[in-house]
């Protein structure tokens, strides 16, 4: 089964608006702000089994945590970054990223801005939902 996590990371990282803010700092771990951290909810599934005659599809959900710097404008930047991430996914459907077919990708909501208690960096979470092919495409 294909894991759409890497395809989502690529879609977000390669979007011009996101790249203008984070300069490529999109990954699965925390980097210095401004950056985007993808968090996997581990909810992938395959609704159709092999031999069903239907294309195997899976749903993936996760979050894009958009970090801003610890500054007076950091919260504003984290919200702008969250909006850019949301737009990046809404602009791509359907598409193929590498060997992963993305049938639909969207970011239905952006949470309010919070602050990390340790670093004091503000962040905004974007909920992500992706529906992708369960097998590689040529």
WOTA-V180152 format. One record per pair of residues at least 24 apart in sequence whose ideal C-beta (glycine too) atoms are under 10 Angstrom apart, sorted by the first residue. I is the first residue (numbers start at 1). J is the second residue. Records with the same first field share a line. If there is no record, write none. Layout:
I: J + J
//
This chain:
1: 44 + 45 + 46 + 56 + 58 + 132 + 133 + 134 + 135 + 136
2: 44 + 46 + 56 + 58 + 60 + 98 + 99 + 100 + 101 + 132 + 133 + 134 + 135 + 136 + 137
3: 40 + 44 + 58 + 60 + 100 + 132 + 134
4: 40 + 44 + 58 + 59 + 60 + 62 + 97 + 100 + 101 + 102 + 103 + 105 + 128 + 130 + 131 + 132 + 133 + 134
5: 38 + 39 + 40 + 42 + 44 + 60 + 62 + 100 + 128 + 130 + 132
6: 38 + 97 + 98 + 100
7: 60 + 92 + 95 + 96 + 97 + 98 + 99 + 100 + 101 + 102 + 105 + 130 + 132 + 133
8: 38 + 40 + 60 + 62 + 64 + 88 + 89 + 92 + 97 + 100 + 102 + 105 + 128 + 130 + 132
9: 36 + 38 + 64 + 97
10: 97 + 98 + 100
11: 85 + 88 + 89 + 91 + 92 + 93 + 95 + 97 + 100 + 102 + 105 + 130
12: 36 + 38 + 64 + 84 + 85 + 86 + 88 + 89 + 92 + 105 + 107 + 126 + 128
13: 38 + 88
14: 88 + 92 + 97
15: 84 + 85 + 87 + 88 + 89 + 91 + 92
16: 84 + 88
17: 80 + 81 + 83 + 84 + 85 + 87 + 88 + 91
18: 64 + 66 + 81 + 83 + 84 + 85 + 87 + 88
19: 84 + 88
20: 84
21: 66 + 68 + 77 + 78 + 80 + 81 + 84 + 85
22: 66 + 67 + 77 + 81 + 84 + 85
25: 67
26: 64 + 66 + 85 + 88
28: 62
30: 65 + 67 + 116 + 119 + 121 + 123
31: 67
32: 67 + 69 + 119 + 121
33: 66 + 67 + 68 + 69 + 70 + 71 + 74 + 77 + 78 + 81 + 116 + 119 + 121 + 122 + 123
34: 66 + 67 + 68 + 69 + 74 + 77 + 78 + 80 + 81 + 121
35: 65 + 66 + 67 + 68 + 69 + 81 + 121 + 123
36: 64 + 65 + 66 + 67 + 78 + 81 + 82 + 84 + 85 + 88 + 123 + 126
37: 63 + 64 + 65 + 66 + 67 + 123 + 125
38: 62 + 63 + 64 + 65 + 85 + 126 + 128
39: 63 + 64 + 65 + 125 + 128
40: 128
41: 127 + 128 + 129
43: 129
44: 130 + 132 + 134
45: 134
46: 134 + 135
47: 134
48: 134
49: 134
50: 134 + 135
55: 101 + 103 + 133 + 134 + 135 + 137
56: 132 + 133 + 134 + 135
57: 101 + 103 + 104 + 131 + 132 + 133 + 134 + 135
58: 103 + 130 + 131 + 132 + 133 + 134 + 135
59: 104 + 129 + 130 + 131 + 132
60: 102 + 105 + 128 + 129 + 130 + 131 + 132
61: 127 + 128 + 129 + 130
62: 126 + 127 + 128 + 129 + 130
63: 107 + 111 + 125 + 126 + 127 + 128
64: 88 + 89 + 107 + 110 + 123 + 124 + 125 + 126 + 127 + 128
65: 111 + 114 + 116 + 121 + 123 + 124 + 125 + 126
66: 110 + 113 + 122 + 123 + 124 + 125 + 126
67: 116 + 119 + 121 + 122 + 123 + 124
68: 113 + 115 + 121 + 122 + 123 + 124
69: 119 + 120 + 121 + 122
70: 115 + 116 + 119 + 120 + 121 + 122
71: 120 + 121 + 122
73: 122
74: 113 + 115 + 120 + 121 + 122 + 123
75: 112 + 113 + 114 + 115 + 121 + 122 + 123 + 124
76: 113 + 122
77: 113 + 122 + 124
78: 113 + 114 + 115 + 121 + 122 + 123 + 124 + 125
79: 110 + 112 + 113 + 122 + 123 + 124
80: 124
81: 123 + 124 + 126
82: 107 + 109 + 110 + 111 + 113 + 123 + 124 + 125 + 126
83: 107 + 110 + 124 + 126
84: 126
85: 110 + 124 + 125 + 126 + 128
86: 110 + 126 + 127 + 128
88: 126
89: 126 + 128 + 129 + 130
93: 130 + 131
94: 131 + 132 + 133
96: 132 + 133 + 137 + 138
97: 132
98: 136 + 137
99: 133 + 135 + 136 + 137 + 138
100: 130 + 132 + 133 + 134 + 135 + 136 + 137
101: 131 + 132 + 133 + 134 + 135 + 136 + 137
102: 130 + 131 + 132 + 133
103: 130 + 131 + 132 + 133
104: 129 + 130 + 131 + 132
105: 129 + 130 + 131 + 132
106: 130 + 131
//
